[in-house]
């Protein structure tokens, strides 16, 4: 564990955070000031830019039409990875850069949220790649990370099957092994929003842009509508950043009706299933020359996917269809035994949209790169990107802002090179130490469930102590939300008062894992909605 990790405070010494401003108070803040930067879109790109911009000393506002990371940014494969398949296209430098960012996130920025994960890459008779090629590939992959996670190698089918009893062994010739990381993307997003706010940003979710403000032909803000109560208001800013993901071209046409499409979309669907046996490693099975299907142990479940198909519909309508689910199960069956793919084990299915640069060729072979463009009215649009390199993307955008005509947006703006390169996300702490403290620092006669303690530690870090304090004040909040999951009712209160949760889906799907576990029953949802209605 990195030496930069903070010491873990006791329950009695950890400072209590105040309740976040109400929506009406936030709207007032947004309406009565001129910001240096208005970020529209609170996904991977928007949250990173807001965080870095606020650190730089800019006055930052960020809004999202839905919840933070409410669309594609919480519908990823949950991986922080170097990109093994990029080696196939010769993108060696890209893989090395991805590895660097992956290790910084895991060691210094978010070790409480990013977890190491071993991957098995099975080689079957008649498969698209041979054992020698994949063995060389995983060795090169580990070399590009300076062997920081060990050496990529090839192991026997028997060894792999002992670790993963669900592995299909018929016609299995060998298994290549490599290492990456995974995380809960929704929790990463919430923590990044919190980091931006702690640096001075003002944020509001469920606030839809209905139009842009113009001054002498230049975009100088946006008109918005609060989707929860219909209130209309506006935000003025010296610069507007369009980070709306699949909707990036929609906002570009608000700026310029003649703007040509700049992106294309690829749908990626996933299926979440109950696990019948332990999975000590993730499975990454080649389907063809370009695609890999994953079977990932995640949140005590098995996460399967993903698909990669062009999508031309309304981004708001994207979902995992029956055809997607069947494709995912069929592809998983290449390497997973049938009894682990029973449809009765499915708890959840979801889909998101990858934003890819426009151009020829199929989406499966398109470059996964970030594109920054400037429109006729001066609005910047940023599209593409992934969680692994989201900090790098934020810095890239900030470097562009520093070079805009007319100078920096704010005379006090700090150059990126002078800022800490590895600023941690809130809650930084060793999750093992946090879990231990949650178990031992209890009032006499009280006890926290070990599964709950571990869950809190690995999703909130040291902020878990704020949740534990809520339980000390009201023991009923220490009860599990659902008997089959680790989460407790104090997390709902915390999400409501400190994490901008406004709707039941905000809580159940993105602040907690109740939905992905298939535990968001009508009774659970009703009580969550009641608790949200009692917002202070």
N, C-alpha and C positions, 0 to 999 in steps of 0.2 A: 504494500500500500504506500502511496506517495507520502513523502515527508511534509507536504503542504496541507495534509488533512488537519482540520481543526480538532481540538480536544472536545470531548463530549461533555456538555454541562449536565449537572444534576437537574432533576425536575424543579427543585427549589430555586435555582439560580438562572435558568434560561429565561430571557426576557419575553414578556407576553406582548404579542403584536396586537395593535388596535384593529378594530373592524374597518374594512375597506369603505370608502365613500359610497353613498347610495347612488343609484343611477341618475337621479335628478341632480345631485351635487356634481357628478361627473359631467353631465350635459352642460351645467353652468360653467364649469371649468373650460370645457371645450369651446363653448360659444363666446366667451368673453376674453379671449386672448388670441394673439397671432403667433402661431407656432413656426419654428424654423422648418420642421418636417412633419407632414401628415402622411402616415403609412396606412394605406387602405389594403386590408388583408392581414389576418392574424394567424397564418400558417407557418410553415418552416421558414420561408424567406422573410415575411413581414416581422415575425417575432425576433429573428436574428438581427435584422437591420435596426429595429426599434431599440433593442438592447445595446448594440454597438453605438448607435447614434446618441442615445442618452448618456452612455459612458463618456462620449466625446465632448459632452457639454452642450449639445443641442437641445432646444425645447421641442419635445417630441410628443405627438399624439398618434394613437393607433386605434383603428376601428375595424370591425369585421361584421359582415351581414349576418353571420351565424355565430357559432361559438368559436373560441380560439381553437385552432386545429380541428374544427368541426367537420371538415370534408376530407380531402385526400391526406392531409398531414397526420391524421389519426387512423388512416387506412393503409398503412405501409406494411411491409413484411417484418417490421420491428427490429431490423438489423442495423448495426453499426459495423460496416465492413469495408474491406479494401477493394472488393470487386474482382473476384477470381476470374470471371469470364472476360474481363477487359484485357487480360493477358493475351487472349486469343486474337484480339484485334491489334496487338502490338502497342497498347497504351500503357507502357511500362511506367512512364513518369506519373500518369494519372493514378495508377495503383499505389505507387510509393507515396504520393501526396495523400491519398485516402488512408493508407496505413498510418501515416503521421497523425492525421486528425483523429482517427479511431483511437489511437493510444493516448493522445492528449485528453480526449473526452473520458476515457476509462480510468486514467491515472490522476488527472489534476482538476478537470472541470466538473465531472459528474460521476465519481466512482460509486456514489450512493444510488445511481440510476442506471448505469451501464455495466453489464455483467459479461464475463468471459463465457464463450461457448465453443465447444469442440464440434467440428463438422466431419461427418463421414461421407465420402463421395464414392458410392459403390460402382464397380465395373462389372457389367454383366456381359455374358456371351452375346454377340451381335449388337452391342451397344454402339453409340456414335463415337466413343473414344476408347482407346486401349489403356491397359494398366501402365505401360511404360510412359505414355504421353501424360496421363494424369499424375503419375508419380513425379515426373519432371516438373509439371505445372505447379503442384503444391509445394515442392521444394523451392522453386523460384519465387513463389508467392510469399513463403516464409522468409526467404532471403531479403525480399524488398521491405520487410518489417524488421530487418536486422536480427532475425531469429528471436525477437523479443518474446514470442509466445511458444517457442520451441521450434523444432525442425519438421517441416512437412514430410510425410513418409507414407509408405504403403504397409498395411497390416493384413493379416489373414482373415478370411470370412468367419472363421470360428471365433477369433478374438472380437470382431465387430458384433457378431450375434450374441456373444456373452454380455456385452454392454447394452445392446439394443435388442431385446427379445422379439420385438416386432419386426425386425429386419427379414425380408424375404431372401432366402438363401439359395433357391433354385437358380442354377446357371450363374451363380455369383463367383467371379474369378478372383477378385481382390477388392480391397477398400483403401482408397487414399484418404489421408487425414490432414486437416488443416485447422486453423483457429481464427475466429473472429469474435465479435461481441453482439449482444442484443440489448434491447431496452423496451420500455413501455412508452410509445411515441406520444400518447396523450399527456402523460406525466412530464415528459421532457418539455412539451410545449407550455404547460402551465408553469413549470419552474422558470422557463425562459421569460414568460410574460412577467412573472414576479420579479425576476432580475431587472427587467426593463423598468418596472415601476419603482423598484428600490433605487434605481439610478435617476429617477425623475420623470419618466414617461407617464402620460395620462392615457388610459386605455378604456375602451368600451366595446363589448361584444353585443350581438343582436342589434346592430345599428347599420342599416342599409343605405348605401349611397344612391340618392335619387337624381343627382345631377352634379356637375362640376361648377365651381365659381371661376370666373374669368375677369382679369383686369388688363385692358389693352391687349387682348388676345392671348394673354398668358394665364395658365391655370394657377389659381391662387387659393384653392380650397375646395370644399365639397359641401353639398347640401345632403342632409341625412334624415332618416326617419327611424325612430326607435320602434323596432318590430314588436316589442312587448306591450306598449301602450299607445303607439301611434304618434307620439310627440315628434314634431318636426323641428330641426335645428340645423345649424351650420358650423363649419370649422374653417378658419382662415389660416393659410400657411404660405411661407415663402416658396416651398417646394412640395409637390405631391408625388409620392411613390406608389405606383400601382403594383401591388404584390398579391393579386387576387387569384393566382393559380389558373385553373381552367377558365376563369372568367376574365382573364387579362385582356383579351381582344374586345370583350363587351365594354370594358371601361375605356379602352383606346378609342372606340367609336364615339363615346361621349365627348372625348377631346377633339376628335376629327372624324366626321361622318364618312370621309373617304379613306380612312385607314384600312389597309389591306391586312388580311389574316397573317399573323406572325408565328402561330404555333399549330400543332396538331396534338391530338390526345390519344393516349393508349390506356385501356382499362385493365386494371389488375385486381382480380377477385381473390378472396381467401375464405377458407372454411376453418372453424374452430371446433374441436372435438374433445370429448372426455378421453382421458388416458386410461387404458386398462393395465399397462405395465410401465415401469420406469423407463425413461429415455435418457441415457447418460450422455448422448451426443445428438446433435441435429443431423438430419439426412439431407444431402444435396444431390439429387439424382439427375444426370443429364437426360434431356428428352430428345434434343436434336443438336445441331451444330451451335445454336445460339442460346437455347433455353435450358434452364434448370428448374426442377420442381423441388420445393422444400417441404420437409416434415420437421417442424421445430418444437421442442419442448418450451412452452411459454405460459406463464401464469398458471402453472399446474395443469395446463391443457396441452393439446397437440394442435399446432397451427399449420395448416396445409395451404399450399399455393406456390406460385401465383400464375394467373393468366397474363397474356400480353397481346391484346387485340385492339385494332383501331376503333376509336369511339367517335361518333359524329353527332350524337344526340345532345339534349340539354344536360349540362353538367349536374344540375340539381336532381336529375332523375336517375343517376347512375346507381346501380345496385347489383348484387350478385344474383344472377338468374339461375333457373333450374339447369340450363345448359352449362353455365359456369361451374356450378357445384358438381355436376356429373363429370365434366372435364377434369376438375381438380382431383376427384376421387379416382378416376380412371388412371390419371398420371401418377398419383401417389401409389397405386397398386403395382407399379413397376418395381418398387422397393419395399413396400409395406405389406405385411400379411393381411389377408382379407378380413379377418375377425376384428382388426383394429380400425376398419373403414366402414363399419356398419352405420347406416344412416341414423339409427337410433342414438348414436353417440354424438351427433352434431348438436352443438349448443348455440352456434351463431355463424352467420356468413355475412361478409361485407365486401365492398368494392370501392376502389378509389381510381383517380385519373392521373396518369403521368403526363406532365406537360413537356412536350418535345419540340425542338426547333422544326419549323416547316421545311419541307424538302422532299426529294424523291426517295423511293425505296420503302420497304416495309417498316412498321414501327418497331418490330422486334430487333432490327439491326441499327436503329437510329441512335445517334449519339445522345448520351445523358449529360447534357451540358447546360449551363446557366447563361441566359442571354439578357443583356441590359441594353435597352434602347430608349431614345428620347423622342417624344412626339412633337407635333407642330406647336402645341401650346406650352412646351417645356416640361410636361409631365414625364417622369422616368418610369419605365415599365421593366420589371424584372420577372423572368419566367424560367422554370426548370430548377433542378436542384434536388438534394436529398439530405436526410438527417446527418449522415456521416460528415459531410462537409459544410454543414449549415453555418458554422462559425466563420469559415473561410469566405463563404458567400457574403456574409454580413460585412466583413472587412473589405471585400472587393467593392461592394457598393459604396462604402464609406470613402474609399480611396477615390472613387469617381466623383463623389460629392465634393471632395476637397479640391478637385481640379475644374469645377464648373466655371464658366465665364463670369467674371465679376467677383471672384474670390469665394472663400468659404461662406456657408450660410450664416455663420455666427462668428464674430471676431474672437470669441473665447473658445472656439472649436479646437480641441486638442488633436494633433495629427495621430493617426493610428499607430505609427511607430513608437510613439511615446507612451502609449497605454499598455497596461499589463497584457501579455500575450495569452495568458492562461487563467483569466478571471473565472473563478468557480461559480457554479450555479448555487442558489440558496439551498441550505440544508446540508452542505458538504460535511461529511463525516463518514467514518468507517461503519457500515451498516451492521457488522457483527457487534461492535461496541455499543451501538445504539440499541440493538435488540436486547443485549444483555442488561443494559441500564433500565430499559422499560420493564424487564422482568424483576429486577431487584429493588428498584426505587419505587416501591408501592407502599401505600398506607397499610398499617397492620390489619390483617384480616381480608385484604383484597389481593387479587392476582390477575394478571393479564394472560390470556391464552398465548402460548408460545408461537402458534401459527400467526396470530394477529400481530404479535410483537415483531416477528420477522417480516411480515407483509408491510407494516408501517415503516420499518427501518429501511426497506429496499424501495419504497415509493416516496418517502418524504425526507429521509435522512434525519438530521437533528431536529427538523421541524416536527417530528413525531412527538416531541415533548410537549408541544402546544396542544396536540390532540389528547395526549395522556392527561394533561391538566384539565381539559374539559370533562374527562371521565372522573377525575378526582372531585370536581365540583358537582357533577350529576352522574352518579354511578349507572343510571339507566342507559346512558350514552355508551357504556362499555359493552352493551349487549350486541351480539352479531346481528347484522341486517338480515342475513339468511343463514340458516344453520349449516348449509353446505359451502359457505364461503368464509374467508378470514376477516372481511370488513366489518366495522362497527359503526353504530349510529353517530358517534362523535365525528366521523369523517364527513357526514352529510352537513353537519353544522359548520365544520371547518371549510368545506367547499363553498357553502353559502356565504360565509362571512369573510373569507380570506382568499378565495380562488375564483370569484366572479361567476359561480354557477347560478344560473337563472331558471333553468328548466330541469325536469326530471332526467331527460337525456344527457344534459350537461353532467349531472351527478353520476348516473348509472353507467353511462358508456365511456365518459372521458375522465372524470375525477376518480372513479372507482372501476372495478372490473366486473361488476354485477351482471352487466349485459353480455359480455363476452363469455361469461360462465353459464349463461342461460338461467340466471337467478333473479331477473327483474320481473317478478310476478306482479299481478295486479295489486295484491296487498302491499308489496314492497313499494311499488310505484306510487300508490295512494298516500302512504305515510311520508315518502320523500316529498311529494308535492305539498303535503300539509306543513312539513318542516320548512320548506322554501317560502311558503306563504307567511310564516311567522318571522320573516326577516326583520331584524331590529331597525 
